[in-house]
Amino acid sequence: MKPVVSALNAWSCIVISIFAIVLLSIIGSLFKSNSHTMMGSTEDPEDGKAVAGAVFGAVAVYAAFLIFCGSQALLHMRERRRGAIQLS
């Protein structure tokens, strides 16, 4: 099987996905617990659990990106070990 994206794009996607998963998980847990920092203003949403559900949905999307990009990076590593010529 051949990779769909370049190695640089795959590794960049991995780093961005991990960063997004960590940050969005923290934000989602703060909304889920109705933390005062997220729910304390009059302009903030009323239902923190609904917002947390949407944020955790975004975490699931980034997890799917992480799985896809991780598989692409593994394919690139496997090709490089076999001695394939890489065109940039």
C-alpha positions in Angstrom: 0.0 0.0 0.0 1.3 3.4 -0.9 1.0 6.5 1.3 -1.5 9.2 0.2 0.1 12.2 1.8 3.8 13.2 2.1 5.9 12.3 5.2 6.1 15.9 6.3 2.3 16.3 6.1 1.8 13.1 8.0 4.1 14.0 10.8 2.8 17.6 11.0 -0.8 16.2 11.2 0.3 13.9 14.1 1.8 16.8 16.1 -1.2 19.1 15.5 -3.7 16.3 16.3 -2.0 15.4 19.6 -1.8 19.1 20.6 -5.5 19.6 19.7 -6.6 16.4 21.5 -4.9 17.5 24.7 -6.2 21.1 24.6 -9.7 20.2 23.6 -9.9 17.5 26.2 -9.0 20.0 28.9 -11.5 22.5 27.6 -14.2 19.9 27.3 -13.6 18.6 30.9 -13.8 22.2 32.1 -17.2 22.7 30.4 -18.4 19.3 31.6 -17.7 20.2 35.2 -19.3 23.7 34.8 -16.1 25.3 35.9 -16.4 29.0 36.8 -13.6 29.9 34.4 -15.7 28.6 31.5 -19.3 29.3 32.7 -18.8 32.4 35.0 -19.7 35.2 32.5 -23.1 36.3 31.3 -22.0 35.8 27.7 -21.0 32.1 28.3 -23.3 29.2 27.3 -25.9 28.1 29.8 -25.5 24.3 29.3 -21.9 23.3 29.9 -22.6 19.6 29.3 -24.0 20.2 25.8 -20.9 22.3 24.9 -18.7 19.6 26.3 -20.4 17.0 24.1 -19.6 19.2 21.0 -16.0 19.7 22.1 -15.5 15.9 22.7 -16.9 15.3 19.2 -14.1 17.5 17.9 -11.7 15.4 20.0 -13.0 12.3 18.2 -12.4 13.9 14.8 -8.8 14.8 15.8 -8.4 11.2 17.0 -9.5 9.9 13.6 -6.9 12.3 12.0 -4.3 11.0 14.3 -5.0 7.4 13.3 -5.0 8.2 9.6 -1.8 10.3 9.8 -0.1 7.8 12.0 -0.8 5.1 9.4 0.6 7.3 6.7 3.7 7.9 8.7 4.2 4.2 9.3 3.8 3.5 5.6 6.5 6.1 4.8 8.8 4.5 7.4 8.2 1.1 5.9 8.9 2.3 2.4 12.1 4.0 3.5 13.3 0.8 5.1 12.7 -1.2 1.9 15.0 1.2 0.0 12.4 2.9 -2.0 13.5 6.1 -3.8 11.8 9.1 -2.3 11.0 12.0 -4.7 10.5 15.3 -3.0 
